[in-house]
Each structure stands twice: as structure tokens, then as C-alpha cells.
Amino acid sequence: MMPRIDDLIRRGSVQRVPIDARAVTRLMRDAMQHLDTASAGLEGGDLAGAFQLAYDAARKSLTALALSRGLRTKGEGRTQR
């Protein structure tokens, strides 16, 4: 069963943030560029590099989706500054 957003917020895994359309646009632009570069890497035989860029593209596009809804995940293992 998938936890609801409110449950994730209560647990501290997700937090509400102001929607930042510029950040969403930047992340999506970066994701699209990563996919273009990954495609070129794949054609050039760099499978590991293409995979890494495709993974980063997916991560950035999902982050953009969450931010577009006013949500941000709180990464595990990050040190607080």
C-alpha cells in the first residue's frame, strides 16, 4: 500500500515548499538535455554514461513534478549544515 502524501509529510520524508516555476522549468530543461546527451552516448557505445544520464534525467523530472505540486523530498543521509 502506498503511503499518502500527508503520511509522508508527517513522517518527515516530504515537506511542503512554495512552488517555484523557474526551478521546475530549469530541472525539466536539464532533464531533456541529459536525455539528448544520453542518446548520443548510447549511439557512441558509452552504455554506462548513457545510463547515468538517463537516471539523472528521470531523477530531475520527478523532482520537478514534486516541486510543481509544492512538495520536496527530504533526502536520507544528508548532513545538515
Phi, psi and omega in degrees: 000133181280131176291146178284159181304316180300322178294319179295323177293315179300322180284347181087010179279334182227145176229152176277137179222159175297145178288129181239094184299326179294320178294320178298313180298316180298315180297319180292322177296316177300317181298317180295320178296318178300319179294320177299315181292322178298319179298317178295320178296321179296315178297329180274000177091006179269079185295318181295317179294319179297319178297314181299316179293321178295320177298314179298323177297316179296316180299315181291322180291324177289324175296318178298319178300313179298315180296327179293343177256006179077030181234148175219134177281150176256111185295142176277145174084000177282142176271138178283140177249000000 
